[in-house]
Amino acid sequence: MITLDDTQLLGRNQTRDVFQHPDYPDRVLKIEKRALPGRLRWYERPPTIEPSLTREFKGYADMMIRLGRHEPFVARILGLENTSLGTAIMAEHASYGASRAEVLGDAIKKRETSVFTRDELATARMHYVNLTDMLCDHRIFTHGLRKENLMLVEKDGELQLRMFDFKTIVYRQLISPHYVPGARLYEQRRKIAEVLASFDSVLNQS
């Protein structure tokens, strides 16, 4: 069992905590939170926590099968681990070894104070279009294409976008690769358009 405490905490939101792996600097551990007082959201109910991690892991595996290869834009999920705080997803640390790294949403929001330049954001937009086209072409539907779930990284002199949050039932592994539900494809394209609009709001500024 892996022992975790707050000294290894990298980040948290309402549903998950992310910890640095104590033995491997290139890995992180994602823990699903238990129910909070007065909150009964479906994803916080204890009976659903472990299955949600399992579904995320299976969905990631389904995406890898569909792509037929591992693409550098997605941080690897390496398995499930038992920790002192409960079951965790062990994943690749999306920005490990990077000379510069920033969550894409922050880079767009900060604009002038971002660690990345306007030209680099234009390159990131191109990468985003390429990866979203690839996922749609392979019938992969995910909420992970939000700018909050992507890391903009410079590593070995190369600018990359890396998807690091897969969240519960993100990849629709039950969808036949030969059948594209029109509503889901439309919804994914709509969300992609929203992210592109965020890029353009920054890039079109004089």
C-alpha positions as a printed NumPy array, in Angstrom:
array([[  0.   ,   0.   ,   0.   ],
       [  1.2  ,   3.513,  -0.842],
       [  1.111,   6.014,   2.036],
       [ -0.028,   9.525,   1.111],
       [ -0.341,  12.774,   3.065],
       [ -0.841,  16.477,   2.319],
       [  2.887,  17.061,   1.787],
       [  2.515,  15.228,  -1.532],
       [ -0.641,  17.071,  -2.637],
       [ -0.313,  18.681,  -6.075],
       [ -3.851,  19.953,  -6.594],
       [ -7.496,  19.429,  -5.757],
       [-10.993,  20.262,  -6.892],
       [-14.462,  19.381,  -5.646],
       [-14.25 ,  15.742,  -6.701],
       [-10.59 ,  14.705,  -6.712],
       [ -7.215,  15.197,  -5.081],
       [ -4.001,  14.678,  -7.062],
       [ -0.846,  13.553,  -5.246],
       [  2.75 ,  13.206,  -6.311],
       [  3.732,   9.536,  -6.273],
       [  6.174,   9.167,  -3.352],
       [  8.518,   6.835,  -5.263],
       [  8.231,   7.947,  -8.905],
       [  8.542,  11.653,  -9.793],
       [  7.044,  11.061, -13.246],
       [  3.765,   9.685, -11.815],
       [  0.758,  11.053,  -9.971],
       [ -2.043,   9.425,  -7.977],
       [ -5.639,  10.634,  -8.361],
       [ -7.97 ,  10.013,  -5.419],
       [-11.75 ,  10.308,  -5.671],
       [-13.14 ,  12.208,  -2.674],
       [-15.723,  10.859,  -0.291],
       [-19.065,  12.586,   0.255],
       [-18.811,  16.104,   1.655],
       [-21.111,  17.265,   4.466],
       [-24.422,  18.46 ,   3.077],
       [-23.536,  17.449,  -0.486],
       [-25.076,  14.406,  -2.104],
       [-23.937,  14.725,  -5.679],
       [-23.906,  11.412,  -7.508],
       [-20.143,  11.365,  -8.043],
       [-19.491,  11.908,  -4.309],
       [-21.502,   8.962,  -3.018],
       [-19.091,   6.336,  -1.612],
       [-20.604,   3.319,  -3.471],
       [-19.77 ,   4.884,  -6.86 ],
       [-16.211,   5.993,  -6.171],
       [-14.23 ,   2.856,  -6.971],
       [-16.377,   1.933, -10.004],
       [-15.885,   5.45 , -11.398],
       [-12.102,   5.018, -11.284],
       [-12.412,   1.606, -12.888],
       [-14.595,   2.978, -15.677],
       [-12.127,   5.769, -16.305],
       [ -9.296,   3.258, -16.608],
       [-11.335,   1.05 , -18.974],
       [-12.334,   4.075, -21.037],
       [ -8.696,   5.107, -21.4  ],
       [ -7.842,   1.57 , -22.546],
       [-10.682,   1.733, -25.083],
       [ -9.274,   4.966, -26.511],
       [ -5.829,   3.393, -26.861],
       [ -7.342,   0.429, -28.724],
       [ -9.2  ,   2.733, -31.111],
       [ -6.171,   4.878, -31.817],
       [ -3.981,   1.798, -32.249],
       [ -1.021,   3.642, -30.716],
       [ -0.175,   5.98 , -27.87 ],
       [ -0.307,   9.614, -28.87 ],
       [  1.896,  12.162, -27.042],
       [ -1.091,  14.451, -26.383],
       [ -2.538,  12.128, -23.739],
       [ -0.969,  11.415, -20.343],
       [ -0.821,   7.661, -19.79 ],
       [ -2.998,   5.967, -17.19 ],
       [ -0.813,   3.252, -15.708],
       [ -3.305,   1.383, -13.512],
       [ -5.148,   1.386, -10.199],
       [ -3.269,   1.418,  -6.872],
       [ -4.206,   0.966,  -3.221],
       [ -3.207,   3.934,  -1.066],
       [ -3.719,   5.009,   2.526],
       [ -6.454,   7.363,   1.259],
       [ -8.261,   4.759,  -0.855],
       [ -8.113,   3.453,  -4.409],
       [ -6.221,   5.745,  -6.787],
       [ -5.592,   6.039, -10.485],
       [ -1.869,   6.084, -11.175],
       [ -1.102,   8.252, -14.186],
       [  1.791,   9.874, -15.97 ],
       [  2.708,  13.286, -14.581],
       [  1.628,  15.444, -17.53 ],
       [  4.292,  18.128, -17.081],
       [  7.173,  16.095, -15.617],
       [ 10.506,  17.1  , -17.146],
       [  9.077,  20.212, -18.811],
       [ 10.987,  23.483, -18.89 ],
       [  7.665,  25.361, -18.96 ],
       [  4.163,  24.144, -18.221],
       [  0.77 ,  25.744, -17.617],
       [ -2.822,  24.582, -17.67 ],
       [ -4.211,  25.718, -21.014],
       [ -7.18 ,  27.441, -19.382],
       [ -4.81 ,  29.516, -17.244],
       [ -2.603,  30.366, -20.227],
       [ -5.615,  31.707, -22.118],
       [ -7.082,  33.508, -19.111],
       [ -3.805,  35.173, -18.047],
       [ -2.986,  36.394, -21.548],
       [ -0.131,  38.86 , -21.007],
       [  1.078,  37.199, -17.782],
       [  1.085,  33.666, -19.153],
       [  4.437,  31.897, -19.336],
       [  3.656,  31.255, -23.018],
       [  3.684,  33.871, -25.76 ],
       [  0.893,  34.783, -28.174],
       [  2.673,  32.916, -30.991],
       [  2.947,  29.83 , -28.807],
       [ -0.773,  30.01 , -28.056],
       [ -1.374,  30.112, -31.823],
       [  0.694,  26.919, -32.138],
       [ -1.274,  25.389, -29.271],
       [ -4.503,  26.194, -31.112],
       [ -3.221,  24.302, -34.143],
       [ -2.323,  21.314, -31.946],
       [ -5.784,  21.452, -30.375],
       [ -7.507,  21.336, -33.774],
       [ -5.357,  18.377, -34.812],
       [ -6.039,  16.319, -31.689],
       [ -9.789,  17.054, -31.614],
       [-10.098,  16.099, -35.283],
       [ -8.275,  12.852, -34.535],
       [-10.563,  11.965, -31.623],
       [-13.732,  12.728, -33.58 ],
       [-12.465,  10.719, -36.56 ],
       [-11.9  ,   7.715, -34.274],
       [-15.373,   8.051, -32.674],
       [-13.925,   9.006, -29.276],
       [-16.243,  11.195, -27.212],
       [-14.861,  12.915, -24.134],
       [-15.398,  15.864, -21.797],
       [-11.605,  16.028, -21.438],
       [-11.243,  18.42 , -24.364],
       [-12.006,  21.367, -22.108],
       [ -9.154,  23.848, -21.752],
       [ -9.061,  23.128, -17.997],
       [ -8.112,  19.497, -18.732],
       [ -5.19 ,  20.234, -21.042],
       [ -1.633,  21.191, -20.172],
       [  0.505,  23.383, -22.432],
       [  4.045,  22.061, -22.09 ],
       [  7.477,  22.857, -23.48 ],
       [  9.662,  19.764, -23.26 ],
       [ 12.986,  19.182, -25.021],
       [ 12.366,  22.355, -27.013],
       [  9.006,  21.107, -28.331],
       [  5.626,  22.666, -27.582],
       [  2.927,  20.112, -26.723],
       [ -0.656,  19.933, -25.555],
       [ -1.271,  17.134, -23.057],
       [ -4.659,  15.889, -21.875],
       [ -4.393,  14.981, -18.19 ],
       [ -7.942,  14.612, -16.837],
       [-10.161,  11.773, -18.063],
       [-12.904,  11.914, -15.381],
       [-15.667,   9.427, -14.801],
       [-17.056,   7.677, -17.884],
       [-15.342,  10.256, -20.048],
       [-14.603,   7.873, -22.907],
       [-17.799,   6.316, -24.224],
       [-16.433,   2.798, -24.591],
       [-19.878,   1.349, -25.301],
       [-20.307,   3.328, -28.517],
       [-19.743,   1.201, -31.594],
       [-16.803,   2.532, -33.649],
       [-19.055,   2.089, -36.712],
       [-21.884,   4.228, -35.362],
       [-21.626,   7.897, -34.492],
       [-24.572,   9.203, -32.466],
       [-25.328,  12.537, -34.092],
       [-26.243,  14.279, -30.839],
       [-22.986,  13.325, -29.124],
       [-20.887,  14.304, -32.105],
       [-22.715,  17.646, -32.247],
       [-22.217,  18.21 , -28.516],
       [-18.512,  17.439, -28.724],
       [-18.094,  19.756, -31.717],
       [-19.957,  22.481, -29.805],
       [-17.569,  22.198, -26.854],
       [-14.572,  22.199, -29.166],
       [-15.899,  25.385, -30.795],
       [-16.127,  27.027, -27.359],
       [-12.445,  26.307, -26.672],
       [-11.438,  27.596, -30.113],
       [-13.42 ,  30.764, -29.44 ],
       [-11.398,  31.218, -26.237],
       [ -8.19 ,  30.903, -28.244],
       [ -9.427,  33.389, -30.831],
       [-10.473,  35.943, -28.203],
       [ -6.81 ,  36.161, -27.195],
       [ -5.189,  35.783, -30.617],
       [ -7.394,  38.422, -32.267],
       [ -6.467,  41.103, -29.775],
       [ -4.32 ,  43.853, -31.215]])
